[in-house]
Amino acid sequence: MAFVDSVDSPVLDDDDRHHFQRVLRVREGSPMVVCDGAGSWRRATFGESISVVGDVEVIDPPTPTITVAFALMKGDRPEFVVQKLTELGVDTIVPMTTEHCVVRWDERKAHRQRERFARISREAAMQCRRTHLPRVGPVTAFAELIVGSSAPGAGRLLLADPDGGSVAQMISEGTAGEPLTVLVGPEGGWSDAEKNAGLRQLRIADHILRAETASLAAAVLLTAHRSQHS
């Protein structure tokens, strides 16, 4: 599958064409699928120009929408988290800074990393054949994320913490279909101020998890619950 701007007149970008020709060794006339990243897709054939051969199919976005905001961590682990959150079906992915975060990026690096995260997410979505591309947000401070959390339409903000309630409990206390956002802290844990910010707490596991594991576990719990009740 490849993402294109239009499923009516699909054009592959240079990187995708190179991947299909040089890496996957796709031959002229081979079947493929093109998708606009917003739920519309159709069958096509590969070639110098992409020929559409099927009707446009439209898949509605899943509800409720799910956002995972994860605290920045060292090395290439954030890239791994973005890739796997995409594969798991998360709708919005937000890299986050917290009081106990060790990693701090300047504005230039944060912008560059966001572009890289978006590229990784796009490639992962193509790999797992997602028809809806997730949104990758900018690096955002914890305090900014919780501003307006009580406003109408803001959905439920949940703080991942071993002392929290179950997914079923947290969702049952809210409004059916409202957006869900879970905030996953760093390995150093939440500060007292963050833990006491007034957010409902969601239990991911009965013990402490590595930061990247907690992010993925939160995504699994929320997307699995969504699938069961859709």
PyRosetta script that sets phi, psi and omega in degrees:
from pyrosetta import init, pose_from_sequence

init()
pose = pose_from_sequence("MAFVDSVDSPVLDDDDRHHFQRVLRVREGSPMVVCDGAGSWRRATFGESISVVGDVEVIDPPTPTITVAFALMKGDRPEFVVQKLTELGVDTIVPMTTEHCVVRWDERKAHRQRERFARISREAAMQCRRTHLPRVGPVTAFAELIVGSSAPGAGRLLLADPDGGSVAQMISEGTAGEPLTVLVGPEGGWSDAEKNAGLRQLRIADHILRAETASLAAAVLLTAHRSQHS")
pose.set_psi(1, 144.8)
pose.set_omega(1, 177.4)
pose.set_phi(2, -132.9)
pose.set_psi(2, 144.8)
pose.set_omega(2, 175.6)
pose.set_phi(3, -89.0)
pose.set_psi(3, 136.9)
pose.set_omega(3, -179.8)
pose.set_phi(4, -136.2)
pose.set_psi(4, 162.8)
pose.set_omega(4, 179.4)
pose.set_phi(5, -70.3)
pose.set_psi(5, -34.6)
pose.set_omega(5, -177.7)
pose.set_phi(6, -140.2)
pose.set_psi(6, 129.7)
pose.set_omega(6, 176.7)
pose.set_phi(7, -80.9)
pose.set_psi(7, -8.9)
pose.set_omega(7, 176.3)
pose.set_phi(8, -83.8)
pose.set_psi(8, -35.5)
pose.set_omega(8, 177.5)
pose.set_phi(9, -133.4)
pose.set_psi(9, 72.4)
pose.set_omega(9, -173.0)
pose.set_phi(10, -71.6)
pose.set_psi(10, 134.7)
pose.set_omega(10, 176.0)
pose.set_phi(11, -133.9)
pose.set_psi(11, 125.5)
pose.set_omega(11, 178.1)
pose.set_phi(12, -78.1)
pose.set_psi(12, 141.6)
pose.set_omega(12, 172.6)
pose.set_phi(13, -77.1)
pose.set_psi(13, 169.2)
pose.set_omega(13, -172.0)
pose.set_phi(14, -61.6)
pose.set_psi(14, -41.3)
pose.set_omega(14, -179.0)
pose.set_phi(15, -64.6)
pose.set_psi(15, -42.7)
pose.set_omega(15, -179.5)
pose.set_phi(16, -67.4)
pose.set_psi(16, -40.3)
pose.set_omega(16, 178.7)
pose.set_phi(17, -63.0)
pose.set_psi(17, -42.4)
pose.set_omega(17, 178.1)
pose.set_phi(18, -61.4)
pose.set_psi(18, -41.4)
pose.set_omega(18, -179.4)
pose.set_phi(19, -63.7)
pose.set_psi(19, -43.7)
pose.set_omega(19, -179.4)
pose.set_phi(20, -66.8)
pose.set_psi(20, -43.2)
pose.set_omega(20, -175.1)
pose.set_phi(21, -78.5)
pose.set_psi(21, -46.6)
pose.set_omega(21, -169.9)
pose.set_phi(22, -94.6)
pose.set_psi(22, -32.0)
pose.set_omega(22, -177.0)
pose.set_phi(23, -95.2)
pose.set_psi(23, -51.5)
pose.set_omega(23, -178.5)
pose.set_phi(24, -84.4)
pose.set_psi(24, -15.1)
pose.set_omega(24, -179.7)
pose.set_phi(25, 58.1)
pose.set_psi(25, 41.1)
pose.set_omega(25, 178.7)
pose.set_phi(26, -72.8)
pose.set_psi(26, 132.6)
pose.set_omega(26, -176.8)
pose.set_phi(27, -93.2)
pose.set_psi(27, 159.0)
pose.set_omega(27, 175.7)
pose.set_phi(28, -54.5)
pose.set_psi(28, 130.7)
pose.set_omega(28, 178.2)
pose.set_phi(29, 86.8)
pose.set_psi(29, -1.6)
pose.set_omega(29, 179.0)
pose.set_phi(30, -70.1)
pose.set_psi(30, 144.9)
pose.set_omega(30, 179.4)
pose.set_phi(31, -70.9)
pose.set_psi(31, 147.9)
pose.set_omega(31, 176.5)
pose.set_phi(32, -153.5)
pose.set_psi(32, 176.1)
pose.set_omega(32, 177.1)
pose.set_phi(33, -126.0)
pose.set_psi(33, 135.8)
pose.set_omega(33, 174.5)
pose.set_phi(34, -113.7)
pose.set_psi(34, 146.1)
pose.set_omega(34, -175.1)
pose.set_phi(35, -144.0)
pose.set_psi(35, 147.0)
pose.set_omega(35, -178.7)
pose.set_phi(36, -93.2)
pose.set_psi(36, 0.7)
pose.set_omega(36, 179.4)
pose.set_phi(37, 79.5)
pose.set_psi(37, 0.0)
pose.set_omega(37, 179.9)
pose.set_phi(38, -122.0)
pose.set_psi(38, 19.2)
pose.set_omega(38, 174.7)
pose.set_phi(39, 108.2)
pose.set_psi(39, -14.4)
pose.set_omega(39, -179.4)
pose.set_phi(40, -95.8)
pose.set_psi(40, 133.3)
pose.set_omega(40, 178.8)
pose.set_phi(41, -147.4)
pose.set_psi(41, 162.6)
pose.set_omega(41, 175.5)
pose.set_phi(42, -158.5)
pose.set_psi(42, 159.5)
pose.set_omega(42, 178.2)
pose.set_phi(43, -79.2)
pose.set_psi(43, 151.0)
pose.set_omega(43, -177.9)
pose.set_phi(44, -154.3)
pose.set_psi(44, 176.9)
pose.set_omega(44, 174.5)
pose.set_phi(45, -123.6)
pose.set_psi(45, 144.1)
pose.set_omega(45, -176.9)
pose.set_phi(46, -81.3)
pose.set_psi(46, 144.4)
pose.set_omega(46, 176.2)
pose.set_phi(47, 178.2)
pose.set_psi(47, -169.7)
pose.set_omega(47, 176.2)
pose.set_phi(48, -55.3)
pose.set_psi(48, -39.2)
pose.set_omega(48, 168.4)
pose.set_phi(49, -121.7)
pose.set_psi(49, 147.4)
pose.set_omega(49, -178.3)
pose.set_phi(50, -85.8)
pose.set_psi(50, 122.7)
pose.set_omega(50, -179.5)
pose.set_phi(51, -100.9)
pose.set_psi(51, 125.4)
pose.set_omega(51, 178.4)
pose.set_phi(52, -82.0)
pose.set_psi(52, 140.2)
pose.set_omega(52, -177.1)
pose.set_phi(53, -129.7)
pose.set_psi(53, 0.1)
pose.set_omega(53, -178.3)
pose.set_phi(54, -135.6)
pose.set_psi(54, 169.2)
pose.set_omega(54, 176.9)
pose.set_phi(55, -74.1)
pose.set_psi(55, 158.3)
pose.set_omega(55, 176.6)
pose.set_phi(56, -74.5)
pose.set_psi(56, 127.6)
pose.set_omega(56, 174.5)
pose.set_phi(57, -106.6)
pose.set_psi(57, 143.8)
pose.set_omega(57, -178.8)
pose.set_phi(58, -125.0)
pose.set_psi(58, 127.4)
pose.set_omega(58, 177.4)
pose.set_phi(59, -110.5)
pose.set_psi(59, 125.2)
pose.set_omega(59, 179.5)
pose.set_phi(60, -68.2)
pose.set_psi(60, 147.6)
pose.set_omega(60, 177.7)
pose.set_phi(61, -67.4)
pose.set_psi(61, 147.7)
pose.set_omega(61, 178.7)
pose.set_phi(62, -69.8)
pose.set_psi(62, 150.9)
pose.set_omega(62, 176.3)
pose.set_phi(63, -131.8)
pose.set_psi(63, 146.5)
pose.set_omega(63, -2.6)
pose.set_phi(64, -75.2)
pose.set_psi(64, 160.2)
pose.set_omega(64, 175.8)
pose.set_phi(65, -69.7)
pose.set_psi(65, 147.0)
pose.set_omega(65, -177.0)
pose.set_phi(66, -123.1)
pose.set_psi(66, 129.8)
pose.set_omega(66, 176.0)
pose.set_phi(67, -119.1)
pose.set_psi(67, 135.7)
pose.set_omega(67, 171.7)
pose.set_phi(68, -119.1)
pose.set_psi(68, 120.5)
pose.set_omega(68, 173.7)
pose.set_phi(69, -105.3)
pose.set_psi(69, 121.7)
pose.set_omega(69, -176.3)
pose.set_phi(70, -119.7)
pose.set_psi(70, 140.8)
pose.set_omega(70, 179.2)
pose.set_phi(71, -68.7)
pose.set_psi(71, 138.8)
pose.set_omega(71, 179.7)
pose.set_phi(72, -60.8)
pose.set_psi(72, 146.9)
pose.set_omega(72, -179.9)
pose.set_phi(73, -137.7)
pose.set_psi(73, 170.3)
pose.set_omega(73, -175.5)
pose.set_phi(74, -74.6)
pose.set_psi(74, 162.1)
pose.set_omega(74, 172.3)
pose.set_phi(75, 68.9)
pose.set_psi(75, -148.8)
pose.set_omega(75, -178.1)
pose.set_phi(76, -96.5)
pose.set_psi(76, 13.5)
pose.set_omega(76, -179.3)
pose.set_phi(77, -64.1)
pose.set_psi(77, -35.9)
pose.set_omega(77, 175.6)
pose.set_phi(78, -59.5)
pose.set_psi(78, -36.9)
pose.set_omega(78, 178.9)
pose.set_phi(79, -65.4)
pose.set_psi(79, -40.7)
pose.set_omega(79, 176.6)
pose.set_phi(80, -60.8)
pose.set_psi(80, -43.8)
pose.set_omega(80, -179.5)
pose.set_phi(81, -62.5)
pose.set_psi(81, -45.9)
pose.set_omega(81, 179.4)
pose.set_phi(82, -59.4)
pose.set_psi(82, -44.8)
pose.set_omega(82, 179.8)
pose.set_phi(83, -59.6)
pose.set_psi(83, -48.4)
pose.set_omega(83, -175.5)
pose.set_phi(84, -73.6)
pose.set_psi(84, -34.3)
pose.set_omega(84, 175.7)
pose.set_phi(85, -63.0)
pose.set_psi(85, -37.0)
pose.set_omega(85, 175.7)
pose.set_phi(86, -62.8)
pose.set_psi(86, -47.0)
pose.set_omega(86, -179.5)
pose.set_phi(87, -62.2)
pose.set_psi(87, -32.3)
pose.set_omega(87, -177.2)
pose.set_phi(88, -80.0)
pose.set_psi(88, -11.8)
pose.set_omega(88, 175.2)
pose.set_phi(89, 100.4)
pose.set_psi(89, 14.4)
pose.set_omega(89, 177.4)
pose.set_phi(90, -67.1)
pose.set_psi(90, 140.1)
pose.set_omega(90, -174.5)
pose.set_phi(91, -86.1)
pose.set_psi(91, -35.4)
pose.set_omega(91, 179.2)
pose.set_phi(92, -136.0)
pose.set_psi(92, 135.6)
pose.set_omega(92, -178.2)
pose.set_phi(93, -121.8)
pose.set_psi(93, 125.9)
pose.set_omega(93, -175.8)
pose.set_phi(94, -127.9)
pose.set_psi(94, 113.2)
pose.set_omega(94, 170.5)
pose.set_phi(95, -69.1)
pose.set_psi(95, 138.9)
pose.set_omega(95, -170.0)
pose.set_phi(96, -133.2)
pose.set_psi(96, 146.2)
pose.set_omega(96, 170.8)
pose.set_phi(97, -107.4)
pose.set_psi(97, 142.2)
pose.set_omega(97, 179.1)
pose.set_phi(98, -131.7)
pose.set_psi(98, 174.7)
pose.set_omega(98, -176.8)
pose.set_phi(99, -62.9)
pose.set_psi(99, -33.5)
pose.set_omega(99, -176.8)
pose.set_phi(100, -98.3)
pose.set_psi(100, 10.6)
pose.set_omega(100, 176.9)
pose.set_phi(101, -66.2)
pose.set_psi(101, 132.9)
pose.set_omega(101, 175.2)
pose.set_phi(102, -83.1)
pose.set_psi(102, -36.0)
pose.set_omega(102, -176.2)
pose.set_phi(103, -82.1)
pose.set_psi(103, 130.0)
pose.set_omega(103, 176.4)
pose.set_phi(104, -134.8)
pose.set_psi(104, 122.5)
pose.set_omega(104, 179.6)
pose.set_phi(105, -107.0)
pose.set_psi(105, 142.1)
pose.set_omega(105, 172.6)
pose.set_phi(106, -76.2)
pose.set_psi(106, 173.0)
pose.set_omega(106, -173.5)
pose.set_phi(107, -59.8)
pose.set_psi(107, -40.1)
pose.set_omega(107, -178.7)
pose.set_phi(108, -64.8)
pose.set_psi(108, -46.3)
pose.set_omega(108, -179.7)
pose.set_phi(109, -67.6)
pose.set_psi(109, -38.4)
pose.set_omega(109, 179.1)
pose.set_phi(110, -60.2)
pose.set_psi(110, -41.7)
pose.set_omega(110, 178.2)
pose.set_phi(111, -65.1)
pose.set_psi(111, -43.7)
pose.set_omega(111, -179.6)
pose.set_phi(112, -64.5)
pose.set_psi(112, -40.9)
pose.set_omega(112, -180.0)
pose.set_phi(113, -68.2)
pose.set_psi(113, -35.3)
pose.set_omega(113, 177.8)
pose.set_phi(114, -63.0)
pose.set_psi(114, -41.3)
pose.set_omega(114, 177.5)
pose.set_phi(115, -62.4)
pose.set_psi(115, -40.5)
pose.set_omega(115, 178.3)
pose.set_phi(116, -66.2)
pose.set_psi(116, -42.3)
pose.set_omega(116, 178.2)
pose.set_phi(117, -60.5)
pose.set_psi(117, -41.9)
pose.set_omega(117, -179.9)
pose.set_phi(118, -63.0)
pose.set_psi(118, -38.8)
pose.set_omega(118, 179.0)
pose.set_phi(119, -68.0)
pose.set_psi(119, -41.7)
pose.set_omega(119, 178.0)
pose.set_phi(120, -63.8)
pose.set_psi(120, -41.7)
pose.set_omega(120, 179.7)
pose.set_phi(121, -64.4)
pose.set_psi(121, -41.6)
pose.set_omega(121, 179.4)
pose.set_phi(122, -62.7)
pose.set_psi(122, -44.5)
pose.set_omega(122, 179.7)
pose.set_phi(123, -64.0)
pose.set_psi(123, -39.4)
pose.set_omega(123, 179.0)
pose.set_phi(124, -66.9)
pose.set_psi(124, -38.5)
pose.set_omega(124, 179.0)
pose.set_phi(125, -65.0)
pose.set_psi(125, -38.7)
pose.set_omega(125, 176.2)
pose.set_phi(126, -64.5)
pose.set_psi(126, -41.8)
pose.set_omega(126, -178.0)
pose.set_phi(127, -61.7)
pose.set_psi(127, -42.5)
pose.set_omega(127, -177.0)
pose.set_phi(128, -97.6)
pose.set_psi(128, 5.4)
pose.set_omega(128, 173.9)
pose.set_phi(129, 62.7)
pose.set_psi(129, 44.2)
pose.set_omega(129, 171.6)
pose.set_phi(130, -77.1)
pose.set_psi(130, 135.4)
pose.set_omega(130, 178.9)
pose.set_phi(131, -91.0)
pose.set_psi(131, -12.6)
pose.set_omega(131, 177.3)
pose.set_phi(132, -117.8)
pose.set_psi(132, 114.7)
pose.set_omega(132, 178.2)
pose.set_phi(133, -71.3)
pose.set_psi(133, 131.7)
pose.set_omega(133, 175.0)
pose.set_phi(134, -70.5)
pose.set_psi(134, 155.7)
pose.set_omega(134, 173.6)
pose.set_phi(135, -90.8)
pose.set_psi(135, 132.3)
pose.set_omega(135, 174.9)
pose.set_phi(136, -105.9)
pose.set_psi(136, 113.8)
pose.set_omega(136, -176.4)
pose.set_phi(137, -82.9)
pose.set_psi(137, 170.6)
pose.set_omega(137, 176.2)
pose.set_phi(138, -73.9)
pose.set_psi(138, 164.2)
pose.set_omega(138, 173.8)
pose.set_phi(139, -62.2)
pose.set_psi(139, 124.6)
pose.set_omega(139, -172.2)
pose.set_phi(140, -129.8)
pose.set_psi(140, 137.9)
pose.set_omega(140, 178.5)
pose.set_phi(141, -73.7)
pose.set_psi(141, 148.2)
pose.set_omega(141, 178.6)
pose.set_phi(142, -50.8)
pose.set_psi(142, -46.6)
pose.set_omega(142, -177.2)
pose.set_phi(143, -60.4)
pose.set_psi(143, -35.8)
pose.set_omega(143, 179.1)
pose.set_phi(144, -69.4)
pose.set_psi(144, -35.4)
pose.set_omega(144, -178.3)
pose.set_phi(145, -66.4)
pose.set_psi(145, -33.6)
pose.set_omega(145, -175.7)
pose.set_phi(146, -90.3)
pose.set_psi(146, -7.0)
pose.set_omega(146, 175.4)
pose.set_phi(147, -64.9)
pose.set_psi(147, 127.6)
pose.set_omega(147, 179.3)
pose.set_phi(148, 78.2)
pose.set_psi(148, 11.4)
pose.set_omega(148, -177.9)
pose.set_phi(149, -65.2)
pose.set_psi(149, -18.7)
pose.set_omega(149, 179.4)
pose.set_phi(150, -97.4)
pose.set_psi(150, 1.2)
pose.set_omega(150, -179.4)
pose.set_phi(151, -72.2)
pose.set_psi(151, 150.7)
pose.set_omega(151, 178.1)
pose.set_phi(152, -57.6)
pose.set_psi(152, 134.0)
pose.set_omega(152, 179.1)
pose.set_phi(153, 85.7)
pose.set_psi(153, -3.9)
pose.set_omega(153, -178.4)
pose.set_phi(154, -73.6)
pose.set_psi(154, -19.6)
pose.set_omega(154, -179.2)
pose.set_phi(155, 80.9)
pose.set_psi(155, -167.0)
pose.set_omega(155, -177.8)
pose.set_phi(156, -104.1)
pose.set_psi(156, 126.1)
pose.set_omega(156, 173.3)
pose.set_phi(157, -98.6)
pose.set_psi(157, 124.7)
pose.set_omega(157, -177.1)
pose.set_phi(158, -119.7)
pose.set_psi(158, 135.8)
pose.set_omega(158, 179.8)
pose.set_phi(159, -99.6)
pose.set_psi(159, 118.0)
pose.set_omega(159, 179.5)
pose.set_phi(160, -68.4)
pose.set_psi(160, 120.3)
pose.set_omega(160, -177.3)
pose.set_phi(161, -159.4)
pose.set_psi(161, 139.3)
pose.set_omega(161, -178.9)
pose.set_phi(162, -60.1)
pose.set_psi(162, -20.4)
pose.set_omega(162, -179.6)
pose.set_phi(163, -87.6)
pose.set_psi(163, 1.0)
pose.set_omega(163, -175.4)
pose.set_phi(164, -81.2)
pose.set_psi(164, -177.7)
pose.set_omega(164, 179.2)
pose.set_phi(165, -91.7)
pose.set_psi(165, 175.0)
pose.set_omega(165, -179.5)
pose.set_phi(166, -74.2)
pose.set_psi(166, 165.4)
pose.set_omega(166, 177.1)
pose.set_phi(167, -58.9)
pose.set_psi(167, -47.5)
pose.set_omega(167, -179.0)
pose.set_phi(168, -58.6)
pose.set_psi(168, -42.0)
pose.set_omega(168, -180.0)
pose.set_phi(169, -65.6)
pose.set_psi(169, -45.9)
pose.set_omega(169, -177.9)
pose.set_phi(170, -62.9)
pose.set_psi(170, -42.3)
pose.set_omega(170, -177.8)
pose.set_phi(171, -72.6)
pose.set_psi(171, -38.0)
pose.set_omega(171, -179.0)
pose.set_phi(172, -64.4)
pose.set_psi(172, -24.7)
pose.set_omega(172, 179.8)
pose.set_phi(173, -79.6)
pose.set_psi(173, -11.3)
pose.set_omega(173, -179.0)
pose.set_phi(174, -101.4)
pose.set_psi(174, -163.3)
pose.set_omega(174, 178.5)
pose.set_phi(175, -98.5)
pose.set_psi(175, 134.2)
pose.set_omega(175, -178.3)
pose.set_phi(176, -57.0)
pose.set_psi(176, 132.6)
pose.set_omega(176, 175.6)
pose.set_phi(177, 83.9)
pose.set_psi(177, -2.8)
pose.set_omega(177, -179.1)
pose.set_phi(178, -74.7)
pose.set_psi(178, 148.6)
pose.set_omega(178, -179.5)
pose.set_phi(179, -57.7)
pose.set_psi(179, 147.0)
pose.set_omega(179, 180.0)
pose.set_phi(180, -119.8)
pose.set_psi(180, 131.4)
pose.set_omega(180, 175.8)
pose.set_phi(181, -128.2)
pose.set_psi(181, 126.5)
pose.set_omega(181, 175.9)
pose.set_phi(182, -114.3)
pose.set_psi(182, 132.8)
pose.set_omega(182, -180.0)
pose.set_phi(183, -103.7)
pose.set_psi(183, 124.7)
pose.set_omega(183, -177.6)
pose.set_phi(184, -113.5)
pose.set_psi(184, 121.5)
pose.set_omega(184, -173.5)
pose.set_phi(185, -82.5)
pose.set_psi(185, -179.8)
pose.set_omega(185, -180.0)
pose.set_phi(186, -79.3)
pose.set_psi(186, 172.1)
pose.set_omega(186, 179.5)
pose.set_phi(187, -65.3)
pose.set_psi(187, -21.3)
pose.set_omega(187, 175.3)
pose.set_phi(188, -76.6)
pose.set_psi(188, -5.8)
pose.set_omega(188, 177.7)
pose.set_phi(189, 84.9)
pose.set_psi(189, 172.4)
pose.set_omega(189, 177.5)
pose.set_phi(190, -75.6)
pose.set_psi(190, 148.9)
pose.set_omega(190, 170.3)
pose.set_phi(191, -74.6)
pose.set_psi(191, 165.7)
pose.set_omega(191, 178.3)
pose.set_phi(192, -59.9)
pose.set_psi(192, -40.1)
pose.set_omega(192, -178.9)
pose.set_phi(193, -64.5)
pose.set_psi(193, -41.8)
pose.set_omega(193, -179.9)
pose.set_phi(194, -67.8)
pose.set_psi(194, -42.3)
pose.set_omega(194, -178.6)
pose.set_phi(195, -67.7)
pose.set_psi(195, -25.8)
pose.set_omega(195, -179.2)
pose.set_phi(196, -104.3)
pose.set_psi(196, 26.0)
pose.set_omega(196, -177.6)
pose.set_phi(197, -79.3)
pose.set_psi(197, -1.3)
pose.set_omega(197, 176.6)
pose.set_phi(198, 94.2)
pose.set_psi(198, 8.2)
pose.set_omega(198, 179.3)
pose.set_phi(199, -85.5)
pose.set_psi(199, 148.1)
pose.set_omega(199, 173.6)
pose.set_phi(200, -68.4)
pose.set_psi(200, 143.0)
pose.set_omega(200, -175.1)
pose.set_phi(201, -104.2)
pose.set_psi(201, 133.5)
pose.set_omega(201, -178.2)
pose.set_phi(202, -110.2)
pose.set_psi(202, 126.7)
pose.set_omega(202, 178.5)
pose.set_phi(203, -84.9)
pose.set_psi(203, 117.9)
pose.set_omega(203, 177.6)
pose.set_phi(204, -87.4)
pose.set_psi(204, -39.4)
pose.set_omega(204, 179.0)
pose.set_phi(205, -153.3)
pose.set_psi(205, 168.5)
pose.set_omega(205, -179.9)
pose.set_phi(206, -84.4)
pose.set_psi(206, 3.2)
pose.set_omega(206, -178.8)
pose.set_phi(207, -144.7)
pose.set_psi(207, 175.7)
pose.set_omega(207, -177.4)
pose.set_phi(208, -77.3)
pose.set_psi(208, 132.5)
pose.set_omega(208, 178.3)
pose.set_phi(209, -110.8)
pose.set_psi(209, 156.4)
pose.set_omega(209, 169.4)
pose.set_phi(210, -61.4)
pose.set_psi(210, 152.7)
pose.set_omega(210, -173.8)
pose.set_phi(211, -57.5)
pose.set_psi(211, -44.9)
pose.set_omega(211, -178.9)
pose.set_phi(212, -69.0)
pose.set_psi(212, -34.6)
pose.set_omega(212, 178.1)
pose.set_phi(213, -65.9)
pose.set_psi(213, -42.5)
pose.set_omega(213, 180.0)
pose.set_phi(214, -62.4)
pose.set_psi(214, -39.0)
pose.set_omega(214, 179.4)
pose.set_phi(215, -62.3)
pose.set_psi(215, -44.5)
pose.set_omega(215, -178.9)
pose.set_phi(216, -71.5)
pose.set_psi(216, -38.9)
pose.set_omega(216, 178.6)
pose.set_phi(217, -63.1)
pose.set_psi(217, -39.9)
pose.set_omega(217, 177.2)
pose.set_phi(218, -61.4)
pose.set_psi(218, -42.9)
pose.set_omega(218, 179.1)
pose.set_phi(219, -63.2)
pose.set_psi(219, -42.9)
pose.set_omega(219, 179.6)
pose.set_phi(220, -61.2)
pose.set_psi(220, -46.5)
pose.set_omega(220, -178.6)
pose.set_phi(221, -61.3)
pose.set_psi(221, -46.0)
pose.set_omega(221, -176.3)
pose.set_phi(222, -71.9)
pose.set_psi(222, -43.5)
pose.set_omega(222, -179.3)
pose.set_phi(223, -70.1)
pose.set_psi(223, -34.1)
pose.set_omega(223, 177.2)
pose.set_phi(224, -66.2)
pose.set_psi(224, -42.2)
pose.set_omega(224, 177.8)
pose.set_phi(225, -63.4)
pose.set_psi(225, -39.9)
pose.set_omega(225, 178.2)
pose.set_phi(226, -63.1)
pose.set_psi(226, -43.5)
pose.set_omega(226, -179.7)
pose.set_phi(227, -62.8)
pose.set_psi(227, -38.3)
pose.set_omega(227, -178.1)
pose.set_phi(228, -70.5)
pose.set_psi(228, -24.9)
pose.set_omega(228, -174.1)
pose.set_phi(229, -115.9)
pose.set_psi(229, 13.8)
pose.set_omega(229, 179.0)
pose.set_phi(230, -85.6)
pose.dump_pdb("model.pdb")
